[in-house]
Amino acid sequence: MARVCQVTGKTPIVGNKVSHSNIKTKRRFLPNLQKKKFYLVEEDKWITLKLTTDAMRTINKNGLMSVVKQLRAKGEKI
């Protein structure tokens, strides 16, 4: 599975690693992905999402059901 957040869509980005002597080499900055299980009370089932910690804060703010509705509207299978 790709390193992509299911809620926010964050993906790895490319940047430079800069040494003490200022030599630049390419590197990847990976998103802080976590696998998290949530219980959907409305549907009486558990769902597992692969999301960033930023997305966890979004779920806390907006509620799980509203985030799940947005994901299903995008065509994501949950």
PyMOL Python script that loads the backbone (N, CA, C, O; Angstrom):
from pymol import cmd

cmd.read_pdbstr("""\
ATOM      1  N   MET A   1       0.843  -1.180   0.000  1.00  0.00           N
ATOM      2  CA  MET A   1       0.000   0.000   0.000  1.00  0.00           C
ATOM      3  C   MET A   1       0.890   1.245   0.000  1.00  0.00           C
ATOM      4  O   MET A   1       1.946   1.258   0.632  1.00  0.00           O
ATOM      5  N   ALA A   2       0.471   2.262  -0.691  1.00  0.00           N
ATOM      6  CA  ALA A   2       1.264   3.485  -0.829  1.00  0.00           C
ATOM      7  C   ALA A   2       1.278   4.276   0.473  1.00  0.00           C
ATOM      8  O   ALA A   2       0.413   4.112   1.333  1.00  0.00           O
ATOM      9  N   ARG A   3       2.272   5.128   0.593  1.00  0.00           N
ATOM     10  CA  ARG A   3       2.374   5.993   1.765  1.00  0.00           C
ATOM     11  C   ARG A   3       1.556   7.255   1.545  1.00  0.00           C
ATOM     12  O   ARG A   3       2.102   8.340   1.346  1.00  0.00           O
ATOM     13  N   VAL A   4       0.240   7.098   1.584  1.00  0.00           N
ATOM     14  CA  VAL A   4      -0.683   8.201   1.351  1.00  0.00           C
ATOM     15  C   VAL A   4      -1.738   8.187   2.448  1.00  0.00           C
ATOM     16  O   VAL A   4      -2.275   7.133   2.789  1.00  0.00           O
ATOM     17  N   CYS A   5      -2.031   9.355   2.997  1.00  0.00           N
ATOM     18  CA  CYS A   5      -3.075   9.480   4.004  1.00  0.00           C
ATOM     19  C   CYS A   5      -4.435   9.370   3.320  1.00  0.00           C
ATOM     20  O   CYS A   5      -4.670  10.002   2.290  1.00  0.00           O
ATOM     21  N   GLN A   6      -5.326   8.569   3.894  1.00  0.00           N
ATOM     22  CA  GLN A   6      -6.643   8.380   3.299  1.00  0.00           C
ATOM     23  C   GLN A   6      -7.527   9.612   3.466  1.00  0.00           C
ATOM     24  O   GLN A   6      -8.410   9.843   2.640  1.00  0.00           O
ATOM     25  N   VAL A   7      -7.316  10.397   4.502  1.00  0.00           N
ATOM     26  CA  VAL A   7      -8.181  11.544   4.769  1.00  0.00           C
ATOM     27  C   VAL A   7      -7.655  12.811   4.095  1.00  0.00           C
ATOM     28  O   VAL A   7      -8.385  13.463   3.348  1.00  0.00           O
ATOM     29  N   THR A   8      -6.406  13.158   4.352  1.00  0.00           N
ATOM     30  CA  THR A   8      -5.864  14.417   3.837  1.00  0.00           C
ATOM     31  C   THR A   8      -5.202  14.273   2.476  1.00  0.00           C
ATOM     32  O   THR A   8      -5.051  15.265   1.762  1.00  0.00           O
ATOM     33  N   GLY A   9      -4.802  13.062   2.100  1.00  0.00           N
ATOM     34  CA  GLY A   9      -4.143  12.853   0.820  1.00  0.00           C
ATOM     35  C   GLY A   9      -2.670  13.216   0.817  1.00  0.00           C
ATOM     36  O   GLY A   9      -2.068  13.330  -0.251  1.00  0.00           O
ATOM     37  N   LYS A  10      -2.081  13.399   1.978  1.00  0.00           N
ATOM     38  CA  LYS A  10      -0.664  13.756   2.052  1.00  0.00           C
ATOM     39  C   LYS A  10       0.197  12.608   1.532  1.00  0.00           C
ATOM     40  O   LYS A  10      -0.053  11.441   1.832  1.00  0.00           O
ATOM     41  N   THR A  11       1.223  12.964   0.743  1.00  0.00           N
ATOM     42  CA  THR A  11       2.142  11.997   0.155  1.00  0.00           C
ATOM     43  C   THR A  11       3.576  12.406   0.492  1.00  0.00           C
ATOM     44  O   THR A  11       3.800  13.516   0.974  1.00  0.00           O
ATOM     45  N   PRO A  12       4.549  11.527   0.245  1.00  0.00           N
ATOM     46  CA  PRO A  12       5.944  11.922   0.469  1.00  0.00           C
ATOM     47  C   PRO A  12       6.347  13.063  -0.462  1.00  0.00           C
ATOM     48  O   PRO A  12       5.881  13.150  -1.598  1.00  0.00           O
ATOM     49  N   ILE A  13       7.217  13.931   0.037  1.00  0.00           N
ATOM     50  CA  ILE A  13       7.744  15.018  -0.777  1.00  0.00           C
ATOM     51  C   ILE A  13       9.261  14.855  -0.865  1.00  0.00           C
ATOM     52  O   ILE A  13       9.872  14.170  -0.044  1.00  0.00           O
ATOM     53  N   VAL A  14       9.853  15.490  -1.868  1.00  0.00           N
ATOM     54  CA  VAL A  14      11.287  15.366  -2.105  1.00  0.00           C
ATOM     55  C   VAL A  14      11.964  16.663  -1.716  1.00  0.00           C
ATOM     56  O   VAL A  14      11.457  17.753  -1.979  1.00  0.00           O
ATOM     57  N   GLY A  15      13.129  16.523  -1.078  1.00  0.00           N
ATOM     58  CA  GLY A  15      13.906  17.687  -0.691  1.00  0.00           C
ATOM     59  C   GLY A  15      15.377  17.335  -0.671  1.00  0.00           C
ATOM     60  O   GLY A  15      15.780  16.295  -1.193  1.00  0.00           O
ATOM     61  N   ASN A  16      16.167  18.181  -0.082  1.00  0.00           N
ATOM     62  CA  ASN A  16      17.609  17.970  -0.011  1.00  0.00           C
ATOM     63  C   ASN A  16      18.057  17.702   1.410  1.00  0.00           C
ATOM     64  O   ASN A  16      17.579  18.324   2.359  1.00  0.00           O
ATOM     65  N   LYS A  17      18.992  16.756   1.542  1.00  0.00           N
ATOM     66  CA  LYS A  17      19.714  16.571   2.786  1.00  0.00           C
ATOM     67  C   LYS A  17      20.966  17.433   2.653  1.00  0.00           C
ATOM     68  O   LYS A  17      21.727  17.282   1.697  1.00  0.00           O
ATOM     69  N   VAL A  18      21.179  18.322   3.594  1.00  0.00           N
ATOM     70  CA  VAL A  18      22.308  19.243   3.507  1.00  0.00           C
ATOM     71  C   VAL A  18      23.319  18.881   4.589  1.00  0.00           C
ATOM     72  O   VAL A  18      23.007  18.905   5.780  1.00  0.00           O
ATOM     73  N   SER A  19      24.526  18.549   4.163  1.00  0.00           N
ATOM     74  CA  SER A  19      25.568  18.164   5.106  1.00  0.00           C
ATOM     75  C   SER A  19      26.221  19.398   5.723  1.00  0.00           C
ATOM     76  O   SER A  19      25.911  20.536   5.368  1.00  0.00           O
ATOM     77  N   HIS A  20      27.131  19.137   6.653  1.00  0.00           N
ATOM     78  CA  HIS A  20      27.854  20.231   7.308  1.00  0.00           C
ATOM     79  C   HIS A  20      28.675  21.026   6.297  1.00  0.00           C
ATOM     80  O   HIS A  20      28.856  22.235   6.440  1.00  0.00           O
ATOM     81  N   SER A  21      29.177  20.317   5.257  1.00  0.00           N
ATOM     82  CA  SER A  21      29.970  21.000   4.229  1.00  0.00           C
ATOM     83  C   SER A  21      29.099  21.549   3.099  1.00  0.00           C
ATOM     84  O   SER A  21      29.608  21.943   2.049  1.00  0.00           O
ATOM     85  N   ASN A  22      27.781  21.572   3.321  1.00  0.00           N
ATOM     86  CA  ASN A  22      26.797  22.140   2.402  1.00  0.00           C
ATOM     87  C   ASN A  22      26.647  21.349   1.096  1.00  0.00           C
ATOM     88  O   ASN A  22      26.278  21.911   0.065  1.00  0.00           O
ATOM     89  N   ILE A  23      26.936  20.045   1.149  1.00  0.00           N
ATOM     90  CA  ILE A  23      26.690  19.169  -0.001  1.00  0.00           C
ATOM     91  C   ILE A  23      25.228  18.735   0.057  1.00  0.00           C
ATOM     92  O   ILE A  23      24.739  18.297   1.098  1.00  0.00           O
ATOM     93  N   LYS A  24      24.546  18.863  -1.063  1.00  0.00           N
ATOM     94  CA  LYS A  24      23.117  18.544  -1.094  1.00  0.00           C
ATOM     95  C   LYS A  24      22.880  17.230  -1.825  1.00  0.00           C
ATOM     96  O   LYS A  24      23.354  17.041  -2.945  1.00  0.00           O
ATOM     97  N   THR A  25      22.146  16.327  -1.191  1.00  0.00           N
ATOM     98  CA  THR A  25      21.736  15.078  -1.811  1.00  0.00           C
ATOM     99  C   THR A  25      20.237  14.926  -1.635  1.00  0.00           C
ATOM    100  O   THR A  25      19.670  15.386  -0.644  1.00  0.00           O
ATOM    101  N   LYS A  26      19.598  14.280  -2.598  1.00  0.00           N
ATOM    102  CA  LYS A  26      18.138  14.125  -2.570  1.00  0.00           C
ATOM    103  C   LYS A  26      17.724  13.178  -1.456  1.00  0.00           C
ATOM    104  O   LYS A  26      18.419  12.207  -1.156  1.00  0.00           O
ATOM    105  N   ARG A  27      16.582  13.474  -0.850  1.00  0.00           N
ATOM    106  CA  ARG A  27      15.981  12.606   0.156  1.00  0.00           C
ATOM    107  C   ARG A  27      14.473  12.772   0.114  1.00  0.00           C
ATOM    108  O   ARG A  27      13.960  13.696  -0.518  1.00  0.00           O
ATOM    109  N   ARG A  28      13.764  11.878   0.787  1.00  0.00           N
ATOM    110  CA  ARG A  28      12.300  11.931   0.840  1.00  0.00           C
ATOM    111  C   ARG A  28      11.849  12.262   2.249  1.00  0.00           C
ATOM    112  O   ARG A  28      12.392  11.744   3.225  1.00  0.00           O
ATOM    113  N   PHE A  29      10.853  13.126   2.346  1.00  0.00           N
ATOM    114  CA  PHE A  29      10.203  13.432   3.610  1.00  0.00           C
ATOM    115  C   PHE A  29       8.883  12.671   3.620  1.00  0.00           C
ATOM    116  O   PHE A  29       7.986  12.966   2.829  1.00  0.00           O
ATOM    117  N   LEU A  30       8.763  11.688   4.519  1.00  0.00           N
ATOM    118  CA  LEU A  30       7.579  10.841   4.568  1.00  0.00           C
ATOM    119  C   LEU A  30       6.552  11.424   5.534  1.00  0.00           C
ATOM    120  O   LEU A  30       6.924  12.001   6.555  1.00  0.00           O
ATOM    121  N   PRO A  31       5.260  11.278   5.221  1.00  0.00           N
ATOM    122  CA  PRO A  31       4.227  11.738   6.156  1.00  0.00           C
ATOM    123  C   PRO A  31       4.185  10.831   7.384  1.00  0.00           C
ATOM    124  O   PRO A  31       4.561   9.661   7.316  1.00  0.00           O
ATOM    125  N   ASN A  32       3.733  11.371   8.481  1.00  0.00           N
ATOM    126  CA  ASN A  32       3.661  10.627   9.744  1.00  0.00           C
ATOM    127  C   ASN A  32       2.397   9.762   9.740  1.00  0.00           C
ATOM    128  O   ASN A  32       1.385  10.125  10.338  1.00  0.00           O
ATOM    129  N   LEU A  33       2.471   8.608   9.056  1.00  0.00           N
ATOM    130  CA  LEU A  33       1.305   7.742   8.898  1.00  0.00           C
ATOM    131  C   LEU A  33       1.164   6.782  10.074  1.00  0.00           C
ATOM    132  O   LEU A  33       2.149   6.256  10.590  1.00  0.00           O
ATOM    133  N   GLN A  34      -0.069   6.570  10.480  1.00  0.00           N
ATOM    134  CA  GLN A  34      -0.410   5.642  11.547  1.00  0.00           C
ATOM    135  C   GLN A  34      -1.606   4.808  11.092  1.00  0.00           C
ATOM    136  O   GLN A  34      -2.489   5.311  10.397  1.00  0.00           O
ATOM    137  N   LYS A  35      -1.634   3.536  11.485  1.00  0.00           N
ATOM    138  CA  LYS A  35      -2.827   2.720  11.276  1.00  0.00           C
ATOM    139  C   LYS A  35      -3.669   2.832  12.527  1.00  0.00           C
ATOM    140  O   LYS A  35      -3.183   2.594  13.633  1.00  0.00           O
ATOM    141  N   LYS A  36      -4.934   3.195  12.358  1.00  0.00           N
ATOM    142  CA  LYS A  36      -5.798   3.451  13.503  1.00  0.00           C
ATOM    143  C   LYS A  36      -7.152   2.812  13.273  1.00  0.00           C
ATOM    144  O   LYS A  36      -7.734   2.935  12.195  1.00  0.00           O
ATOM    145  N   LYS A  37      -7.654   2.123  14.299  1.00  0.00           N
ATOM    146  CA  LYS A  37      -8.986   1.531  14.237  1.00  0.00           C
ATOM    147  C   LYS A  37      -9.975   2.459  14.924  1.00  0.00           C
ATOM    148  O   LYS A  37      -9.722   2.962  16.018  1.00  0.00           O
ATOM    149  N   PHE A  38     -11.109   2.675  14.259  1.00  0.00           N
ATOM    150  CA  PHE A  38     -12.182   3.496  14.808  1.00  0.00           C
ATOM    151  C   PHE A  38     -13.458   2.668  14.838  1.00  0.00           C
ATOM    152  O   PHE A  38     -13.665   1.792  13.999  1.00  0.00           O
ATOM    153  N   TYR A  39     -14.305   2.957  15.811  1.00  0.00           N
ATOM    154  CA  TYR A  39     -15.595   2.280  15.905  1.00  0.00           C
ATOM    155  C   TYR A  39     -16.680   3.213  15.402  1.00  0.00           C
ATOM    156  O   TYR A  39     -16.882   4.298  15.948  1.00  0.00           O
ATOM    157  N   LEU A  40     -17.383   2.783  14.348  1.00  0.00           N
ATOM    158  CA  LEU A  40     -18.511   3.549  13.811  1.00  0.00           C
ATOM    159  C   LEU A  40     -19.775   3.128  14.552  1.00  0.00           C
ATOM    160  O   LEU A  40     -20.276   2.021  14.353  1.00  0.00           O
ATOM    161  N   VAL A  41     -20.282   3.996  15.394  1.00  0.00           N
ATOM    162  CA  VAL A  41     -21.463   3.671  16.192  1.00  0.00           C
ATOM    163  C   VAL A  41     -22.689   3.546  15.299  1.00  0.00           C
ATOM    164  O   VAL A  41     -23.527   2.669  15.512  1.00  0.00           O
ATOM    165  N   GLU A  42     -22.800   4.420  14.296  1.00  0.00           N
ATOM    166  CA  GLU A  42     -23.969   4.429  13.423  1.00  0.00           C
ATOM    167  C   GLU A  42     -24.123   3.122  12.646  1.00  0.00           C
ATOM    168  O   GLU A  42     -25.242   2.680  12.388  1.00  0.00           O
ATOM    169  N   GLU A  43     -22.997   2.503  12.274  1.00  0.00           N
ATOM    170  CA  GLU A  43     -23.047   1.265  11.493  1.00  0.00           C
ATOM    171  C   GLU A  43     -22.674   0.038  12.315  1.00  0.00           C
ATOM    172  O   GLU A  43     -22.692  -1.080  11.799  1.00  0.00           O
ATOM    173  N   ASP A  44     -22.339   0.233  13.583  1.00  0.00           N
ATOM    174  CA  ASP A  44     -22.004  -0.843  14.508  1.00  0.00           C
ATOM    175  C   ASP A  44     -20.888  -1.732  13.956  1.00  0.00           C
ATOM    176  O   ASP A  44     -21.015  -2.956  13.920  1.00  0.00           O
ATOM    177  N   LYS A  45     -19.772  -1.087  13.520  1.00  0.00           N
ATOM    178  CA  LYS A  45     -18.637  -1.858  13.023  1.00  0.00           C
ATOM    179  C   LYS A  45     -17.342  -1.080  13.214  1.00  0.00           C
ATOM    180  O   LYS A  45     -17.355   0.137  13.398  1.00  0.00           O
ATOM    181  N   TRP A  46     -16.232  -1.794  13.169  1.00  0.00           N
ATOM    182  CA  TRP A  46     -14.902  -1.218  13.270  1.00  0.00           C
ATOM    183  C   TRP A  46     -14.359  -0.958  11.876  1.00  0.00           C
ATOM    184  O   TRP A  46     -14.566  -1.758  10.963  1.00  0.00           O
ATOM    185  N   ILE A  47     -13.657   0.173  11.709  1.00  0.00           N
ATOM    186  CA  ILE A  47     -12.978   0.446  10.447  1.00  0.00           C
ATOM    187  C   ILE A  47     -11.512   0.774  10.762  1.00  0.00           C
ATOM    188  O   ILE A  47     -11.206   1.345  11.809  1.00  0.00           O
ATOM    189  N   THR A  48     -10.624   0.410   9.853  1.00  0.00           N
ATOM    190  CA  THR A  48      -9.208   0.703   9.994  1.00  0.00           C
ATOM    191  C   THR A  48      -8.820   1.707   8.928  1.00  0.00           C
ATOM    192  O   THR A  48      -9.082   1.497   7.744  1.00  0.00           O
ATOM    193  N   LEU A  49      -8.196   2.797   9.344  1.00  0.00           N
ATOM    194  CA  LEU A  49      -7.768   3.843   8.422  1.00  0.00           C
ATOM    195  C   LEU A  49      -6.262   4.027   8.540  1.00  0.00           C
ATOM    196  O   LEU A  49      -5.686   3.896   9.621  1.00  0.00           O
ATOM    197  N   LYS A  50      -5.637   4.334   7.409  1.00  0.00           N
ATOM    198  CA  LYS A  50      -4.214   4.667   7.387  1.00  0.00           C
ATOM    199  C   LYS A  50      -4.136   6.177   7.203  1.00  0.00           C
ATOM    200  O   LYS A  50      -4.361   6.692   6.108  1.00  0.00           O
ATOM    201  N   LEU A  51      -3.812   6.885   8.295  1.00  0.00           N
ATOM    202  CA  LEU A  51      -3.882   8.335   8.238  1.00  0.00           C
ATOM    203  C   LEU A  51      -2.751   8.991   8.998  1.00  0.00           C
ATOM    204  O   LEU A  51      -2.060   8.357   9.796  1.00  0.00           O
ATOM    205  N   THR A  52      -2.576  10.289   8.732  1.00  0.00           N
ATOM    206  CA  THR A  52      -1.558  11.061   9.419  1.00  0.00           C
ATOM    207  C   THR A  52      -2.095  11.551  10.755  1.00  0.00           C
ATOM    208  O   THR A  52      -3.298  11.513  11.009  1.00  0.00           O
ATOM    209  N   THR A  53      -1.190  12.009  11.596  1.00  0.00           N
ATOM    210  CA  THR A  53      -1.613  12.538  12.885  1.00  0.00           C
ATOM    211  C   THR A  53      -2.432  13.813  12.698  1.00  0.00           C
ATOM    212  O   THR A  53      -3.287  14.130  13.524  1.00  0.00           O
ATOM    213  N   ASP A  54      -2.173  14.536  11.624  1.00  0.00           N
ATOM    214  CA  ASP A  54      -2.969  15.724  11.292  1.00  0.00           C
ATOM    215  C   ASP A  54      -4.415  15.320  10.996  1.00  0.00           C
ATOM    216  O   ASP A  54      -5.348  16.026  11.381  1.00  0.00           O
ATOM    217  N   ALA A  55      -4.600  14.197  10.320  1.00  0.00           N
ATOM    218  CA  ALA A  55      -5.949  13.709  10.013  1.00  0.00           C
ATOM    219  C   ALA A  55      -6.667  13.242  11.275  1.00  0.00           C
ATOM    220  O   ALA A  55      -7.888  13.361  11.374  1.00  0.00           O
ATOM    221  N   MET A  56      -5.910  12.710  12.245  1.00  0.00           N
ATOM    222  CA  MET A  56      -6.525  12.312  13.516  1.00  0.00           C
ATOM    223  C   MET A  56      -7.112  13.531  14.218  1.00  0.00           C
ATOM    224  O   MET A  56      -8.181  13.448  14.824  1.00  0.00           O
ATOM    225  N   ARG A  57      -6.416  14.658  14.137  1.00  0.00           N
ATOM    226  CA  ARG A  57      -6.929  15.892  14.730  1.00  0.00           C
ATOM    227  C   ARG A  57      -8.176  16.361  13.984  1.00  0.00           C
ATOM    228  O   ARG A  57      -9.103  16.891  14.596  1.00  0.00           O
ATOM    229  N   THR A  58      -8.204  16.170  12.672  1.00  0.00           N
ATOM    230  CA  THR A  58      -9.378  16.539  11.882  1.00  0.00           C
ATOM    231  C   THR A  58     -10.581  15.707  12.298  1.00  0.00           C
ATOM    232  O   THR A  58     -11.694  16.224  12.401  1.00  0.00           O
ATOM    233  N   ILE A  59     -10.359  14.408  12.538  1.00  0.00           N
ATOM    234  CA  ILE A  59     -11.451  13.528  12.978  1.00  0.00           C
ATOM    235  C   ILE A  59     -11.949  13.955  14.352  1.00  0.00           C
ATOM    236  O   ILE A  59     -13.154  13.946  14.603  1.00  0.00           O
ATOM    237  N   ASN A  60     -11.036  14.331  15.242  1.00  0.00           N
ATOM    238  CA  ASN A  60     -11.453  14.803  16.565  1.00  0.00           C
ATOM    239  C   ASN A  60     -12.284  16.081  16.465  1.00  0.00           C
ATOM    240  O   ASN A  60     -13.223  16.284  17.235  1.00  0.00           O
ATOM    241  N   LYS A  61     -11.931  16.931  15.517  1.00  0.00           N
ATOM    242  CA  LYS A  61     -12.626  18.212  15.380  1.00  0.00           C
ATOM    243  C   LYS A  61     -13.981  18.069  14.692  1.00  0.00           C
ATOM    244  O   LYS A  61     -14.981  18.594  15.184  1.00  0.00           O
ATOM    245  N   ASN A  62     -14.027  17.363  13.557  1.00  0.00           N
ATOM    246  CA  ASN A  62     -15.242  17.293  12.741  1.00  0.00           C
ATOM    247  C   ASN A  62     -16.128  16.104  13.054  1.00  0.00           C
ATOM    248  O   ASN A  62     -17.314  16.121  12.724  1.00  0.00           O
ATOM    249  N   GLY A  63     -15.589  15.082  13.677  1.00  0.00           N
ATOM    250  CA  GLY A  63     -16.355  13.877  13.954  1.00  0.00           C
ATOM    251  C   GLY A  63     -16.061  12.805  12.925  1.00  0.00           C
ATOM    252  O   GLY A  63     -15.799  13.102  11.760  1.00  0.00           O
ATOM    253  N   LEU A  64     -16.106  11.560  13.362  1.00  0.00           N
ATOM    254  CA  LEU A  64     -15.757  10.433  12.500  1.00  0.00           C
ATOM    255  C   LEU A  64     -16.750  10.249  11.363  1.00  0.00           C
ATOM    256  O   LEU A  64     -16.345   9.990  10.230  1.00  0.00           O
ATOM    257  N   MET A  65     -18.020  10.376  11.638  1.00  0.00           N
ATOM    258  CA  MET A  65     -19.022  10.100  10.607  1.00  0.00           C
ATOM    259  C   MET A  65     -18.954  11.100   9.463  1.00  0.00           C
ATOM    260  O   MET A  65     -19.144  10.720   8.308  1.00  0.00           O
ATOM    261  N   SER A  66     -18.689  12.373   9.756  1.00  0.00           N
ATOM    262  CA  SER A  66     -18.590  13.361   8.681  1.00  0.00           C
ATOM    263  C   SER A  66     -17.360  13.097   7.807  1.00  0.00           C
ATOM    264  O   SER A  66     -17.415  13.296   6.593  1.00  0.00           O
ATOM    265  N   VAL A  67     -16.259  12.654   8.405  1.00  0.00           N
ATOM    266  CA  VAL A  67     -15.057  12.328   7.635  1.00  0.00           C
ATOM    267  C   VAL A  67     -15.308  11.099   6.769  1.00  0.00           C
ATOM    268  O   VAL A  67     -14.869  11.051   5.619  1.00  0.00           O
ATOM    269  N   VAL A  68     -16.007  10.110   7.309  1.00  0.00           N
ATOM    270  CA  VAL A  68     -16.317   8.893   6.540  1.00  0.00           C
ATOM    271  C   VAL A  68     -17.237   9.229   5.364  1.00  0.00           C
ATOM    272  O   VAL A  68     -17.076   8.667   4.280  1.00  0.00           O
ATOM    273  N   LYS A  69     -18.190  10.131   5.560  1.00  0.00           N
ATOM    274  CA  LYS A  69     -19.073  10.538   4.462  1.00  0.00           C
ATOM    275  C   LYS A  69     -18.290  11.211   3.345  1.00  0.00           C
ATOM    276  O   LYS A  69     -18.563  10.980   2.167  1.00  0.00           O
ATOM    277  N   GLN A  70     -17.306  12.053   3.713  1.00  0.00           N
ATOM    278  CA  GLN A  70     -16.472  12.708   2.708  1.00  0.00           C
ATOM    279  C   GLN A  70     -15.634  11.694   1.941  1.00  0.00           C
ATOM    280  O   GLN A  70     -15.473  11.808   0.726  1.00  0.00           O
ATOM    281  N   LEU A  71     -15.096  10.696   2.654  1.00  0.00           N
ATOM    282  CA  LEU A  71     -14.289   9.663   1.989  1.00  0.00           C
ATOM    283  C   LEU A  71     -15.138   8.850   1.017  1.00  0.00           C
ATOM    284  O   LEU A  71     -14.696   8.546  -0.091  1.00  0.00           O
ATOM    285  N   ARG A  72     -16.341   8.502   1.422  1.00  0.00           N
ATOM    286  CA  ARG A  72     -17.221   7.728   0.536  1.00  0.00           C
ATOM    287  C   ARG A  72     -17.659   8.559  -0.664  1.00  0.00           C
ATOM    288  O   ARG A  72     -17.864   8.016  -1.749  1.00  0.00           O
ATOM    289  N   ALA A  73     -17.803   9.863  -0.481  1.00  0.00           N
ATOM    290  CA  ALA A  73     -18.156  10.731  -1.609  1.00  0.00           C
ATOM    291  C   ALA A  73     -17.022  10.803  -2.631  1.00  0.00           C
ATOM    292  O   ALA A  73     -17.266  10.958  -3.827  1.00  0.00           O
ATOM    293  N   LYS A  74     -15.781  10.689  -2.152  1.00  0.00           N
ATOM    294  CA  LYS A  74     -14.618  10.678  -3.058  1.00  0.00           C
ATOM    295  C   LYS A  74     -14.475   9.344  -3.775  1.00  0.00           C
ATOM    296  O   LYS A  74     -13.732   9.245  -4.751  1.00  0.00           O
ATOM    297  N   GLY A  75     -15.180   8.312  -3.305  1.00  0.00           N
ATOM    298  CA  GLY A  75     -15.104   7.000  -3.922  1.00  0.00           C
ATOM    299  C   GLY A  75     -14.223   6.010  -3.183  1.00  0.00           C
ATOM    300  O   GLY A  75     -13.957   4.919  -3.689  1.00  0.00           O
ATOM    301  N   GLU A  76     -13.770   6.372  -2.002  1.00  0.00           N
ATOM    302  CA  GLU A  76     -12.935   5.493  -1.191  1.00  0.00           C
ATOM    303  C   GLU A  76     -13.805   4.399  -0.571  1.00  0.00           C
ATOM    304  O   GLU A  76     -14.893   4.672  -0.065  1.00  0.00           O
ATOM    305  N   LYS A  77     -13.315   3.159  -0.617  1.00  0.00           N
ATOM    306  CA  LYS A  77     -14.079   2.055  -0.047  1.00  0.00           C
ATOM    307  C   LYS A  77     -13.723   1.900   1.415  1.00  0.00           C
ATOM    308  O   LYS A  77     -12.561   1.698   1.767  1.00  0.00           O
ATOM    309  N   ILE A  78     -14.749   1.998   2.277  1.00  0.00           N
ATOM    310  CA  ILE A  78     -14.539   1.852   3.721  1.00  0.00           C
ATOM    311  C   ILE A  78     -15.495   0.813   4.255  1.00  0.00           C
ATOM    312  O   ILE A  78     -15.492   0.530   5.453  1.00  0.00           O
TER     313      ILE A  78
END
""", "prot")
cmd.dss("prot")
cmd.show_as("cartoon", "prot")
cmd.util.cbc("prot")
cmd.orient("prot")
